[in-house]
Amino acid sequence: MTELLIEKALNGVQVRFMRDSLGSYKFPREKIRKMVEAGIECRTIFPLRFPWILSNWNYRDHCKIVTIDRKESFTGGERWV
């Protein structure tokens, strides 16, 4: 999926990538670096800070959301490949 996002960004499509720090802690930093180099705006939400379990644990949502051209949106809870 990241390769496709990078390809589209290099072809002029505005791509934004947002991830939750807890739910995607295994996501490779190398992929984030490559996406940023391709011009993709990458954000991490709810960064883990002590006492993280008390502060923002209940606000996490691992649902996948895609919005295209501010018109079409898709959501899902399963892994997208």
N, C-alpha and C positions, 0 to 999 in steps of 0.2 A: 504494500500500500504506500509506503513512504517513497518508493521509487516512482510511482505514478504521480504522487503529489509534486515531487521534484521536477519531473518531466513537464507537468502542466505549468508550474511556476516559471520554468525556463522558457516556455512558449508564450509567456505573457499573461497567464491567468493569475489573478490575485488569490493567493492561498494563505489561510490562517490556520494555525494548529494550536489547540489548547489541550492541556493534559492536567490531570490531578496528580499531585506529587506522591500521594500514597498508592493510588491504584496503578500508577505507571512507574513505580520505582525501579523496575527491571528494564524499562525502555532504554535501549543503548544511547548513551550520550553522543556517540559517533553519528547516529542517524539525525539527532537534533542538530549537530554541527553542520552536516551536509544540507539539511533543509534550510538552515539560516543562510548558508553560503549561496543557496539557490534563490534567495530572496523571500523565503517563507517567514512570515511573522509567527514566532513560537512563544507561547506563554505557558507558565506553570501556575496553576491555581492552588490555593490552600497549602503553601509550603509548610513542611513539618517544622514546628518549633515547640520547644518545651513550654508548658505542658500541653502538647498537641492533642492528647486524647480528651482533654477537658475543654479545649477552646473551640475547635471546628470539626470535630469528628462527625457530628450529626448533619453537617451541611454537605457531605460528600455524596456525589451521584455519579455512578460509573456507566450511565447510559451513553451510548454513542449517538452523536448528533451531527448531521451534515446539512448545510444550507447552501444552495446553489443559486447564484444570481439574485439573492434576496427574495426569491419567489418560491422555490421548491425546497422542502425540508424532509429529511428522513431521520428516524430515530430507531434505536434498537439496543438490546442489552447483551446480545451475544457477541462473540469476537468476530470482527470483520476482517476478511482476508483479501 
